[in-house]
Amino acid sequence: MTFDSTKLTVGSHEVKLEIIDNKTGNIIGTEKNTFTVEKHKYQGWIQDLSKTVEKSEKAKIKGWMMTTAKYKDIKIYIDDREQTNITAISRPDVIDQILGYGGIEANPKPGYEVTFDSTKLTVGVHKIKIQIIDTLTGEVIGNQTGEFKVGNYDYKMWLETPNSQKVVKTSLNVRGWFMSLAKDKKVVMYVDNKEIQVGTEARPDVVDQVLGYGGIKTNPTPGFKATYDTSHLKDGSHHLKIDVVDNQTGDIIKSTTTKFTVKKYDGMLYFENFSNSLYTKEINVRGWEMSELDGSYIETYIDNVKIPHTNTKEARPDVIAAYGSKYGYEDVNPMPGFNIKMSLGIVGQGVHTFRVKLYTKLNEEIYTYTKKIMVYKDLSLGIDVSQFNGSIDWTKVKRDSIDFAMIRLGYRGYGTGGLVTDKNFEMNVKNAHNAGVKVGVYFFSQAVNAAEGKQEADYAVDMIQSKGLTAYTKLPIVIDTEKSTSPTGNGRADHISKAQRTAAIKAFADRIKQRGYVPMIYASASWLNDDLDMRQLENVKVWLAHWTYSIDKRSNYPGIYEMWQYSNSGSISGINGAVDRNVSFIIY
């Protein structure tokens, strides 16, 4: 079958074949297929569509089209709007490379360039379509489509005030500047999503210094400013949002946010006896509070839950004399002293966040004191011993109200670095356990790196297991980290860096956990503060060495600790000479 394709339109067509029974006229079978009519071949390319077109008065998109049609025209559409500023361009590079389309005779200027005003387009993605039109028939020879992105104007912005630490009483002042090539723009401000009034101002200092943004011609008043009455806002954190808007398109050229704090009335709390972090049944604190507004009051919280308290108020002429000029005298703060007593009966054992908040009579918070505390429901008494305590009568020790003992397992030599077992270790563990004293062990470390810390941990666990003492050892396995007893003060681990020592202790603790035991660190308060990075060891229990010689006189070490060695000169039945006394805030 032969047909004249010139009479068909350019595009897709269908051909159908039917087999017909001549006797009945019935269709026995049907076959269908499609074909495309192209009167002229074409090929094209739109360049740089992956790039963003910046806002400017003139933007360009380039490309080329090759076709066998001699009489043709190019139409270009952006978002279905036909463009008129199209320039045909000679492209010998295209002619040389793209063969089979009639060469330069059919395509004397295959390149094109369209210039358009991108300032009238919104920021975002836009569609472009290029068509080759047969000017003899008016038919579309070929289409190409693509997308490009319009970006915002280049800009520079600076918010001079406020910053995120800004605290205001009854008025917020905002000031800054914005430079951009956008000719028609405005600044819109919001406080807590509510629009506020904004003013503008000339800023010759900015125009002279910030170049490349059109100067004073496009930025006659680059400064913006606002004064906002905050007296109706509640005390606390609030949001400020600043948008710079293109008036022609409605696009937001730049949006920035910051926070500021409203505190209409100032005040403070001071605690005179609150250095302790360890508590059992209740918290008793004495101090004073001052406020710029009369009628202030205190609330107490544990982990953000309000806990009832009693507060015995008292006159404090010393406080009034010292701080009355700042916060107000007796007419505002007649009874600034307080004595807070709060029961911990409903608070569980463990680490908690304790807060005391000062409120105005308007129920607005003006000051918060926060402290991490450790709550213990019970205490147990203990000792720690080594071979230097000699032979111990553990039955007498138990009768003297000793609940637990930390027993030295061994040590690493400060000179050779060899690992040594305490001579009385096995005997002390067994006899203490048999007498009903709970047992933990400690190892004196001279590890200088993580590998040696892990080695010391394995040595301790292997010793416990090889001696069949696992069932006897219920308390943690402790690494004792402190200065050696070297007479020259030059023990192998005495002068390593804080980072090295922390790595060694962490490796010990991690290995003890891996082997199924509970690790603990023994160290003095100064050692914990100055010679270890406790941020890396915050999940490891601490046995604090701070000798106050009385359980009632607690350590002032600010960190959390589960066990406390409060004396090195205790006296216990069954042991000759002085012995270290301890208290555990966890009952094992």
Helices and strands as residue ranges (DSSP letters): G 5-7, E 11-20, E 27-37, E 42-46, E 52-53, E 59-67, E 72-78, E 81-82, E 86-89, H 92-97, H 103-106, E 111-116, G 118-120, E 124-134, E 140-150, E 155-161, E 167-168, E 171-180, E 185-191, E 194-196, E 199-201, H 204-209, H 215-218, E 223-229, E 236-246, E 252-262, E 267-271, E 278-279, E 282-291, E 297-302, E 305-306, E 310-314, H 317-327, E 337-343, E 350-359, E 365-375, E 380-385, G 387-389, H 394-399, E 404-412, E 419-421, H 425-434, E 438-444, H 450-466, G 470-472, E 473-480, H 498-514, E 519-524, H 525-530, E 541-545, E 563-570, E 579-584
